[in-house]
Amino acid sequence: MSEYDLFKVFPRMPKKVRLGDITVRDGFQHEEIWIPTEAKLYYLQELALAGVKRLEATNLGNPRIMPQFKDADEVLKGVRDPIFVKRLAGKGLKPEDIEWTAVTIRETGVDRAIRLKQQGIGPDRVLMMVSTDEQHHFANSGTTLPEYWKEAERCIKKCKDVGIKMCGTVSTIWGSPISGPTRFEDAVEFTKRWLSIGADDIEHADHDGSAPPHQVYRYFSMILDAIPNPDLHVGHFHVTRGWGLANVLAALQAGIDIFEGTLGGLGGQPANFLDRVPVPGTGSYYYKDPNVVGLTTFEDMCVMLDEMGIDLCGIDVDRILELGTLMERTIGRRLRSEAILNGRIPKEPREAFKRAGLPGLKAKLKERPDQVIPEGWPEKAVVPPEVLKRKS
């Protein structure tokens, strides 16, 4: 007899997850329109009030390259606003319950984060990134891997001195949009390298949607065999080829319990246009249609995990669906979420959809109200043995 309990089939699979929303940073970086600071703060604050405790607020890199984040200081100040802190208290939350992350990538961004921390508005956590494909790494950071590792080590020491956590991202795990296939062994080694120089956690990123689910399971199984503490590992999936939620499930089955997503599945490669003005971004888009890339949809991920009976650690799923609906109005187009259209799975009968004629028809045919098979048929169906044998 087969085992029907998924948690027994996959003994590492968690029954509780921690979800991070990265819409305002990773989602908005892909948009070719300016997103007002007020909108950024609205979503960051409302997501926190909805129970999301891991939030990416901005990018502290050069605003000439990604001018969507020229308001980074203002955004970070806004999430420390006293009125917002009072609203958190009204939900039983404290400011320290929320972890605010800023992407830094290079040392200049880290130094900026430290200055902001000293002013009382800095991030709790910053993020730097290596790619196992050096060509991809150079396109994102402008330097070689050996030089970047030395820079990252310096930055981690600086961050520890002021109480900022460092997340080390490993990218191109499942392949590179520039150089093609990559090796899992390199990504595992890079993960160990980050931890050896003091990183607090690791974001394992499929930045171009190259990860098929069976390889996601294989990779994260390798990671947890090598480094078995799930608190250190974050799953980050793009849906360029439509595999986002399938990959969340595969990573869950391997034992990962921290995931990121964006409202509406927003995101992708940094925009090279903003408000009709060309900007550097990270150069030419890798894909024929930049509008069909993005990340795992946060709303759909919440609904799926909730329906699986997995504890979301206090996230208000209904409020997340409301925010997803609002996000479509902010962006001005239909986004990826199916859950905001179709809602959660109904738990009660939907009386409005019941057909009034059914009880009368059953009475006319002299059928009992609960009768579902013809009178005189056996209570249990018997499947012919020859049907059970698969034809080769």
KOLZA-945304 format. One record per residue (C-alpha): residue number from 1; residue in three letters; x, y, z. Coordinates in Angstrom, 1 decimal. Layout:
ATOM   resi   resn        x        y        z
ATOM    NUM    Ala        X        Y        Z
...
//
This chain:
ATOM   resi   resn        x        y        z
ATOM      1    Met      0.0      0.0      0.0
ATOM      2    Ser      1.3      3.5     -0.9
ATOM      3    Glu      1.9      6.2      1.7
ATOM      4    Tyr     -0.6      8.9      1.2
ATOM      5    Asp      0.7     11.5      3.6
ATOM      6    Leu      3.1     13.8      1.8
ATOM      7    Phe      4.9     14.8      5.0
ATOM      8    Lys      5.7     11.1      5.5
ATOM      9    Val      6.8     10.6      2.0
ATOM     10    Phe      9.1     13.6      2.3
ATOM     11    Pro     10.3     13.5      6.0
ATOM     12    Arg     12.2     16.8      5.7
ATOM     13    Met      9.1     18.7      4.4
ATOM     14    Pro      8.2     21.5      6.9
ATOM     15    Lys      4.8     22.1      8.4
ATOM     16    Lys      5.6     25.8      8.9
ATOM     17    Val      7.1     28.3      6.5
ATOM     18    Arg      8.5     31.8      6.7
ATOM     19    Leu      7.6     33.9      3.6
ATOM     20    Gly      9.3     37.1      2.5
ATOM     21    Asp      7.8     39.7      0.1
ATOM     22    Ile     10.3     41.4     -2.2
ATOM     23    Thr      7.8     43.3     -4.5
ATOM     24    Val      9.0     46.8     -3.8
ATOM     25    Arg     12.6     46.0     -4.6
ATOM     26    Asp     12.8     43.0     -7.0
ATOM     27    Gly      9.3     43.6     -8.4
ATOM     28    Phe      9.6     47.3     -9.0
ATOM     29    Gln     13.1     47.2    -10.4
ATOM     30    His     11.7     45.6    -13.6
ATOM     31    Glu      9.1     48.3    -14.2
ATOM     32    Glu      9.7     50.9    -16.8
ATOM     33    Ile      7.4     53.5    -15.0
ATOM     34    Trp      8.3     55.4    -11.9
ATOM     35    Ile      6.5     53.9     -8.8
ATOM     36    Pro      5.8     56.8     -6.4
ATOM     37    Thr      7.5     56.7     -3.0
ATOM     38    Glu      4.0     56.9     -1.4
ATOM     39    Ala      3.0     53.6     -3.2
ATOM     40    Lys      6.2     51.9     -2.2
ATOM     41    Leu      5.6     52.8      1.4
ATOM     42    Tyr      2.0     51.9      1.3
ATOM     43    Tyr      2.8     48.3      0.2
ATOM     44    Leu      5.7     47.8      2.5
ATOM     45    Gln      3.7     49.0      5.5
ATOM     46    Glu      0.5     47.1      4.6
ATOM     47    Leu      2.4     43.9      3.9
ATOM     48    Ala      4.0     44.2      7.4
ATOM     49    Leu      0.6     44.8      8.9
ATOM     50    Ala     -0.7     41.7      7.1
ATOM     51    Gly      1.9     39.6      9.0
ATOM     52    Val      4.8     39.5      6.5
ATOM     53    Lys      7.9     39.8      8.6
ATOM     54    Arg     10.6     39.6      5.9
ATOM     55    Leu     10.5     42.5      3.5
ATOM     56    Glu     12.9     43.9      0.9
ATOM     57    Ala     12.5     47.7      0.9
ATOM     58    Thr     14.9     49.1     -1.7
ATOM     59    Asn     18.2     48.9     -3.5
ATOM     60    Leu     21.1     51.1     -2.2
ATOM     61    Gly     23.2     50.8     -5.4
ATOM     62    Asn     23.9     53.6     -7.8
ATOM     63    Pro     20.6     55.4     -8.6
ATOM     64    Arg     22.0     56.3    -12.0
ATOM     65    Ile     21.9     52.6    -13.0
ATOM     66    Met     18.5     51.9    -11.4
ATOM     67    Pro     16.8     55.2    -10.8
ATOM     68    Gln     13.6     53.4     -9.6
ATOM     69    Phe     15.4     53.5     -6.2
ATOM     70    Lys     16.6     57.1     -6.1
ATOM     71    Asp     14.2     57.5     -3.2
ATOM     72    Ala     15.9     54.7     -1.1
ATOM     73    Asp     16.6     56.9      1.9
ATOM     74    Glu     13.1     58.2      2.0
ATOM     75    Val     11.7     54.7      1.8
ATOM     76    Leu     13.9     53.4      4.6
ATOM     77    Lys     12.9     56.4      6.7
ATOM     78    Gly      9.2     55.8      6.0
ATOM     79    Val      9.2     52.2      7.3
ATOM     80    Arg     10.5     53.6     10.7
ATOM     81    Asp      7.8     56.2     10.8
ATOM     82    Pro      6.3     56.6     14.3
ATOM     83    Ile      2.7     56.5     13.0
ATOM     84    Phe      3.4     53.2     11.3
ATOM     85    Val      5.1     51.9     14.5
ATOM     86    Lys      1.8     52.7     16.3
ATOM     87    Arg     -0.2     50.8     13.7
ATOM     88    Leu      2.1     47.8     14.1
ATOM     89    Ala      1.4     47.9     17.9
ATOM     90    Gly     -2.3     47.9     17.1
ATOM     91    Lys     -1.7     44.5     15.4
ATOM     92    Gly      0.3     43.2     18.3
ATOM     93    Leu      3.6     43.7     16.4
ATOM     94    Lys      6.8     45.4     17.4
ATOM     95    Pro      9.2     47.1     15.0
ATOM     96    Glu     11.9     44.5     15.7
ATOM     97    Asp      9.5     41.8     14.5
ATOM     98    Ile     10.0     43.1     10.9
ATOM     99    Glu     13.3     42.5      9.1
ATOM    100    Trp     13.9     45.2      6.5
ATOM    101    Thr     16.4     44.3      3.8
ATOM    102    Ala     18.2     46.5      1.3
ATOM    103    Val     20.1     45.1     -1.7
ATOM    104    Thr     23.6     46.5     -1.8
ATOM    105    Ile     25.6     44.3     -4.3
ATOM    106    Arg     28.8     46.4     -4.0
ATOM    107    Glu     30.8     47.9     -1.1
ATOM    108    Thr     29.5     51.5     -1.9
ATOM    109    Gly     26.0     50.3     -1.2
ATOM    110    Val     27.0     48.6      2.0
ATOM    111    Asp     28.8     51.7      3.2
ATOM    112    Arg     25.6     53.7      2.4
ATOM    113    Ala     23.6     51.1      4.5
ATOM    114    Ile     25.9     51.6      7.4
ATOM    115    Arg     25.6     55.4      7.3
ATOM    116    Leu     21.8     55.1      7.3
ATOM    117    Lys     22.0     52.7     10.2
ATOM    118    Gln     24.0     55.2     12.1
ATOM    119    Gln     21.2     57.7     11.4
ATOM    120    Gly     18.6     55.3     12.8
ATOM    121    Ile     17.0     54.5      9.5
ATOM    122    Gly     19.2     51.8      8.0
ATOM    123    Pro     18.2     48.3      7.0
ATOM    124    Asp     18.4     45.3      9.3
ATOM    125    Arg     19.9     43.1      6.5
ATOM    126    Val     21.7     43.7      3.3
ATOM    127    Leu     22.3     41.5      0.3
ATOM    128    Met     25.3     40.9     -1.9
ATOM    129    Met     25.4     38.4     -4.8
ATOM    130    Val     27.7     36.0     -6.6
ATOM    131    Ser     26.9     34.0     -9.7
ATOM    132    Thr     28.6     30.6    -10.3
ATOM    133    Asp     28.9     31.8    -13.9
ATOM    134    Glu     31.6     34.6    -13.9
ATOM    135    Gln     30.2     36.2    -17.1
ATOM    136    His     26.8     36.6    -15.4
ATOM    137    His     28.5     37.8    -12.2
ATOM    138    Phe     30.5     40.4    -14.2
ATOM    139    Ala     27.3     41.6    -15.9
ATOM    140    Asn     25.7     42.2    -12.5
ATOM    141    Ser     28.7     43.5    -10.4
ATOM    142    Gly     31.3     44.7    -12.9
ATOM    143    Thr     34.1     42.8    -11.2
ATOM    144    Thr     35.7     39.3    -11.1
ATOM    145    Leu     34.7     36.6     -8.7
ATOM    146    Pro     38.0     36.6     -6.7
ATOM    147    Glu     37.9     40.4     -6.3
ATOM    148    Tyr     34.2     40.2     -5.3
ATOM    149    Trp     34.8     37.6     -2.6
ATOM    150    Lys     37.5     39.8     -1.0
ATOM    151    Glu     35.0     42.8     -1.2
ATOM    152    Ala     32.2     40.7      0.4
ATOM    153    Glu     34.5     39.6      3.3
ATOM    154    Arg     35.3     43.2      4.0
ATOM    155    Cys     31.6     44.2      3.9
ATOM    156    Ile     30.5     41.4      6.2
ATOM    157    Lys     33.0     42.6      8.8
ATOM    158    Lys     31.8     46.2      8.5
ATOM    159    Cys     28.2     45.1      8.8
ATOM    160    Lys     28.8     43.0     11.9
ATOM    161    Asp     30.4     46.0     13.6
ATOM    162    Val     27.1     47.9     13.3
ATOM    163    Gly     24.6     45.1     13.7
ATOM    164    Ile     23.5     44.6     10.1
ATOM    165    Lys     23.0     41.1      8.8
ATOM    166    Met     24.4     40.0      5.5
ATOM    167    Cys     22.6     37.7      3.1
ATOM    168    Gly     24.8     36.1      0.5
ATOM    169    Thr     23.0     35.3     -2.8
ATOM    170    Val     24.2     32.4     -5.0
ATOM    171    Ser     22.9     32.8     -8.6
ATOM    172    Thr     23.0     30.8    -11.8
ATOM    173    Ile     22.6     27.6     -9.9
ATOM    174    Trp     20.4     25.9    -12.5
ATOM    175    Gly     22.1     27.6    -15.5
ATOM    176    Ser     23.1     31.0    -16.9
ATOM    177    Pro     21.3     33.1    -19.5
ATOM    178    Ile     24.8     34.0    -20.7
ATOM    179    Ser     27.0     30.9    -20.5
ATOM    180    Gly     24.4     28.1    -20.4
ATOM    181    Pro     24.7     25.1    -18.1
ATOM    182    Thr     26.3     25.3    -14.7
ATOM    183    Arg     27.2     22.8    -11.9
ATOM    184    Phe     25.4     22.3     -8.6
ATOM    185    Glu     28.7     21.4     -7.0
ATOM    186    Asp     29.9     25.0     -7.6
ATOM    187    Ala     26.8     26.4     -6.0
ATOM    188    Val     27.1     24.2     -3.0
ATOM    189    Glu     30.8     25.3     -2.7
ATOM    190    Phe     29.8     29.0     -3.1
ATOM    191    Thr     27.2     28.6     -0.3
ATOM    192    Lys     29.9     27.2      2.0
ATOM    193    Arg     32.2     30.0      1.0
ATOM    194    Trp     29.6     32.7      2.0
ATOM    195    Leu     29.1     31.0      5.4
ATOM    196    Ser     32.8     30.7      5.9
ATOM    197    Ile     33.3     34.4      5.6
ATOM    198    Gly     30.4     35.2      8.0
ATOM    199    Ala     27.2     35.6      5.9
ATOM    200    Asp     24.1     35.2      8.1
ATOM    201    Asp     21.9     33.4      5.5
ATOM    202    Ile     22.0     32.4      1.8
ATOM    203    Glu     19.5     33.2     -0.9
ATOM    204    His     19.5     30.4     -3.5
ATOM    205    Ala     18.3     32.2     -6.6
ATOM    206    Asp     16.9     31.0     -9.9
ATOM    207    His     17.2     34.4    -11.5
ATOM    208    Asp     16.2     33.5    -15.0
ATOM    209    Gly     13.7     30.7    -14.5
ATOM    210    Ser     16.0     27.9    -15.6
ATOM    211    Ala     15.2     25.5    -12.7
ATOM    212    Pro     13.0     22.5    -13.5
ATOM    213    Pro     11.3     21.1    -10.3
ATOM    214    His     13.1     17.8    -10.2
ATOM    215    Gln     16.4     19.6    -10.2
ATOM    216    Val     15.2     22.0     -7.5
ATOM    217    Tyr     14.6     19.0     -5.3
ATOM    218    Arg     18.0     17.5     -6.1
ATOM    219    Tyr     19.9     20.8     -5.5
ATOM    220    Phe     18.2     21.6     -2.2
ATOM    221    Ser     18.6     18.0     -1.0
ATOM    222    Met     22.3     18.4     -1.7
ATOM    223    Ile     22.4     21.7      0.1
ATOM    224    Leu     20.7     20.3      3.2
ATOM    225    Asp     22.9     17.3      3.2
ATOM    226    Ala     25.9     19.6      3.2
ATOM    227    Ile     24.5     22.4      5.5
ATOM    228    Pro     21.5     20.9      7.3
ATOM    229    Asn     20.2     24.1      9.1
ATOM    230    Pro     17.1     25.3      7.2
ATOM    231    Asp     17.3     28.7      8.9
ATOM    232    Leu     20.3     29.5      6.6
ATOM    233    His     18.5     28.9      3.2
ATOM    234    Val     16.1     31.0      1.2
ATOM    235    Gly     14.4     29.8     -1.9
ATOM    236    His     14.0     32.4     -4.7
ATOM    237    Phe     12.4     31.4     -8.0
ATOM    238    His     11.5     33.2    -11.2
ATOM    239    Val      8.7     32.1    -13.4
ATOM    240    Thr     10.1     32.8    -16.8
ATOM    241    Arg      9.0     29.3    -17.9
ATOM    242    Gly      6.0     29.0    -15.5
ATOM    243    Trp      7.6     26.7    -12.9
ATOM    244    Gly      7.5     29.0     -9.8
ATOM    245    Leu      5.0     27.2     -7.6
ATOM    246    Ala      6.1     23.8     -8.7
ATOM    247    Asn      9.6     24.8     -7.6
ATOM    248    Val      8.3     26.0     -4.2
ATOM    249    Leu      6.7     22.6     -3.7
ATOM    250    Ala      9.9     20.8     -4.8
ATOM    251    Ala     12.0     22.8     -2.4
ATOM    252    Leu      9.5     22.2      0.4
ATOM    253    Gln      9.8     18.5     -0.2
ATOM    254    Ala     13.5     18.8      0.1
ATOM    255    Gly     13.2     20.6      3.4
ATOM    256    Ile     13.4     24.3      2.6
ATOM    257    Asp     11.0     26.5      4.7
ATOM    258    Ile     11.9     30.1      3.7
ATOM    259    Phe     10.7     31.5      0.4
ATOM    260    Glu     10.3     34.8     -1.4
ATOM    261    Gly      7.9     36.1     -3.9
ATOM    262    Thr      6.3     39.3     -5.3
ATOM    263    Leu      2.7     40.5     -5.5
ATOM    264    Gly      1.4     39.7     -9.0
ATOM    265    Gly      4.7     37.9     -9.8
ATOM    266    Leu      6.3     41.2    -10.6
ATOM    267    Gly     10.0     41.4    -11.3
ATOM    268    Gly     12.8     40.2    -13.5
ATOM    269    Gln     15.9     41.9    -14.9
ATOM    270    Pro     16.4     45.5    -13.9
ATOM    271    Ala     14.7     47.9    -16.4
ATOM    272    Asn     16.7     49.7    -19.0
ATOM    273    Phe     14.0     52.4    -19.5
ATOM    274    Leu     12.3     54.5    -16.9
ATOM    275    Asp      9.5     56.9    -17.8
ATOM    276    Arg     10.5     56.8    -21.5
ATOM    277    Val     14.1     57.6    -20.7
ATOM    278    Pro     16.9     55.0    -21.4
ATOM    279    Val     18.8     54.0    -18.3
ATOM    280    Pro     21.7     51.5    -17.8
ATOM    281    Gly     19.9     48.9    -15.7
ATOM    282    Thr     22.0     45.7    -16.4
ATOM    283    Gly     22.0     46.2    -20.1
ATOM    284    Ser     20.0     44.5    -22.8
ATOM    285    Tyr     17.1     42.2    -21.7
ATOM    286    Tyr     17.9     38.5    -21.9
ATOM    287    Tyr     14.4     37.7    -23.1
ATOM    288    Lys     12.3     38.4    -26.2
ATOM    289    Asp      9.5     39.8    -24.2
ATOM    290    Pro     10.5     41.3    -20.9
ATOM    291    Asn      6.8     41.5    -19.8
ATOM    292    Val      6.5     37.7    -19.4
ATOM    293    Val      9.3     37.3    -16.8
ATOM    294    Gly      8.8     37.6    -13.1
ATOM    295    Leu      9.0     35.9     -9.7
ATOM    296    Thr      6.8     33.4     -7.8
ATOM    297    Thr      3.5     35.1     -7.2
ATOM    298    Phe      3.2     35.9     -3.5
ATOM    299    Glu     -0.6     35.7     -3.4
ATOM    300    Asp     -0.8     32.3     -5.1
ATOM    301    Met      2.1     30.9     -2.9
ATOM    302    Cys      0.3     32.0      0.3
ATOM    303    Val     -3.0     30.4     -0.9
ATOM    304    Met     -1.3     27.2     -2.0
ATOM    305    Leu      0.6     26.7      1.2
ATOM    306    Asp     -2.4     27.6      3.3
ATOM    307    Glu     -4.6     25.1      1.5
ATOM    308    Met     -1.9     22.5      2.1
ATOM    309    Gly     -2.3     23.0      5.9
ATOM    310    Ile      1.1     24.6      6.2
ATOM    311    Asp      1.4     27.3      8.9
ATOM    312    Leu      2.3     30.7      7.4
ATOM    313    Cys      3.3     32.2     10.8
ATOM    314    Gly      0.6     34.8     11.1
ATOM    315    Ile      0.2     36.0      7.5
ATOM    316    Asp     -3.4     37.3      6.7
ATOM    317    Val     -4.0     35.6      3.4
ATOM    318    Asp     -7.2     37.5      2.7
ATOM    319    Arg     -5.4     40.8      3.1
ATOM    320    Ile     -2.6     39.6      0.8
ATOM    321    Leu     -5.2     38.9     -1.9
ATOM    322    Glu     -6.6     42.5     -1.4
ATOM    323    Leu     -3.1     43.9     -1.8
ATOM    324    Gly     -2.6     41.9     -4.9
ATOM    325    Thr     -5.7     43.3     -6.4
ATOM    326    Leu     -4.6     46.9     -5.6
ATOM    327    Met     -1.2     46.2     -7.1
ATOM    328    Glu     -2.7     45.7    -10.5
ATOM    329    Arg     -4.2     49.2    -10.3
ATOM    330    Thr     -0.8     50.6     -9.2
ATOM    331    Ile      1.0     49.0    -12.1
ATOM    332    Gly     -1.8     49.5    -14.6
ATOM    333    Arg     -2.0     46.1    -16.1
ATOM    334    Arg     -3.2     42.5    -15.4
ATOM    335    Leu     -0.5     40.7    -13.4
ATOM    336    Arg      0.1     36.9    -12.8
ATOM    337    Ser     -1.9     36.1     -9.7
ATOM    338    Glu     -4.8     33.6    -10.3
ATOM    339    Ala     -5.8     33.6     -6.6
ATOM    340    Ile     -6.8     37.3     -6.7
ATOM    341    Leu     -9.4     36.4     -9.4
ATOM    342    Asn    -10.6     33.0     -8.1
ATOM    343    Gly    -10.0     33.4     -4.4
ATOM    344    Arg     -9.4     30.6     -1.9
ATOM    345    Ile    -11.0     27.2     -2.2
ATOM    346    Pro    -14.6     27.4     -0.9
ATOM    347    Lys    -15.0     25.7      2.5
ATOM    348    Glu    -18.8     26.1      2.7
ATOM    349    Pro    -21.6     25.2      0.2
ATOM    350    Arg    -22.3     28.0     -2.3
ATOM    351    Glu    -26.1     28.1     -2.2
ATOM    352    Ala    -26.4     30.7     -5.0
ATOM    353    Phe    -25.1     28.1     -7.5
ATOM    354    Lys    -27.3     25.2     -6.5
ATOM    355    Arg    -29.9     24.3     -9.1
ATOM    356    Ala    -33.4     24.5     -7.7
ATOM    357    Gly    -34.8     21.7     -9.9
ATOM    358    Leu    -32.6     18.9     -8.6
ATOM    359    Pro    -34.7     17.9     -5.5
ATOM    360    Gly    -37.9     17.8     -7.6
ATOM    361    Leu    -36.3     15.7    -10.3
ATOM    362    Lys    -35.0     13.2     -7.7
ATOM    363    Ala    -38.5     12.9     -6.1
ATOM    364    Lys    -40.1     12.4     -9.5
ATOM    365    Leu    -37.6      9.6    -10.3
ATOM    366    Lys    -38.3      8.1     -6.8
ATOM    367    Glu    -34.7      8.5     -5.8
ATOM    368    Arg    -33.6      9.2     -2.2
ATOM    369    Pro    -32.1     12.6     -1.6
ATOM    370    Asp    -28.7     11.1     -0.8
ATOM    371    Gln    -28.8      8.4     -3.6
ATOM    372    Val    -25.9      8.6     -6.1
ATOM    373    Ile    -26.1      5.1     -7.8
ATOM    374    Pro    -29.1      3.3     -9.4
ATOM    375    Glu    -31.2      1.0     -7.2
ATOM    376    Gly    -30.0     -2.6     -7.2
ATOM    377    Trp    -26.4     -1.8     -8.1
ATOM    378    Pro    -23.7     -3.2     -5.8
ATOM    379    Glu    -22.6     -0.8     -3.0
ATOM    380    Lys    -19.0     -1.0     -4.0
ATOM    381    Ala    -17.8     -1.0     -7.6
ATOM    382    Val    -15.6     -3.8     -8.9
ATOM    383    Val    -13.0     -2.9    -11.5
ATOM    384    Pro    -12.3     -5.7    -14.1
ATOM    385    Pro     -8.9     -7.3    -13.5
ATOM    386    Glu     -7.8     -6.9    -17.1
ATOM    387    Val     -8.3     -3.1    -16.8
ATOM    388    Leu     -5.8     -2.9    -13.9
ATOM    389    Lys     -3.0     -4.2    -16.1
ATOM    390    Arg     -1.0     -1.5    -17.9
ATOM    391    Lys     -0.6     -2.2    -21.6
ATOM    392    Ser      3.0     -2.0    -22.7
//
